[in-house]
Amino acid sequence: MTATPKTKTIPPAQGVGTPVIWIDGQWCDRGTAMVSVYDHGLLYGDGVFEGIRVYGGKIFRLEEHLDRLYDSAKAIWLSVPMEKKELASITREALRRSGIAEAYIRHLITRGVGDLGLDPRKCLKPSLIIIVDTIKLWPEQVYETGLNVITAGTPIPHRESLSPRVKSLNYLPHIMAKVEGINAGADEVLMLDSAGAVAEGSGQNVFAVKNGRISTPPPHAGILKGVTRGVVIELATSAGYPVDQTVLNRYDLYTADEAFFTGTASEIVGIRQLDGRVIGTGQSGPVTRDLRSRFQALVRS
Ligand code: PMP
């Protein structure tokens, strides 16, 4: 695959910018970006992805996200048709072309175009897509009030089936859990693993705070190792909060002083209620707020 841009006129950035999509060497916009209906990413969810934030024109933790993308691909026998360095430089170019300062970048690698059978050998080359757009998950006030969360009946996939460490295009269990939450009128859901331990949100990692100690499930328990999770552990540790990566049960969250989710899109957001139990004082707690303001300072630094 060549990274050479084909001649395509990109509308000039207007104020907040314009979404830009790069597909296998072609520059497109929202109207012209197309994939084949024979792409196994569409037919079978056979592929991997990443989601990355841009704050004030700077890409946050690009290297870590690309490392996870390449690891996800490796875990499903998908070889990325490009060196990380080259992908990083096309990503920066896509961002530059978009003119979006507060952007969200989505990388997708699909198995590519094959036939209607499962056999990935029919897919001659993987497809690589970069989307630069914007994203906003929660209104600002939610960061004050915290989220009303319920536990979903749908568990995360078993780690020896499709490892949750792989950020794959198969998000159905997480989507079903999300729908359970929507149907119940909740803001978000907590997902358990197949043994009933606390795993993660539909698109976030989860933390509890009790007596000044912070705890969160370990990645080997079968959760996505969130980049934001890692940043929060770094920030908490340097701020003097002890952090334990340990198995949590719902009891630990019900009885926590505070609980919060972390993720690229949601950043750090408090949980005010879980399964009808009020957590702490029933709003975003002081440790959550402190970490959020440290996080804001870091991404804007
Ligand atoms: N868990 C799941 C299932 C997710 O989809 C995400 C979002 N990528 C996360 C956790 C949080 O990861 P990150 O902080 O890297 O966005």
Boltz pocket constraint, residues with backbone or C-beta under 6 A from the ligand:
constraints:
  - pocket:
      binder: B
      contacts: [[A, 51], [A, 174], [A, 200], [A, 201], [A, 202], [A, 203], [A, 204], [A, 205], [A, 224], [A, 225], [A, 226], [A, 227], [A, 228], [A, 229], [A, 262], [A, 263], [A, 264], [A, 265]]
      max_distance: 6.0
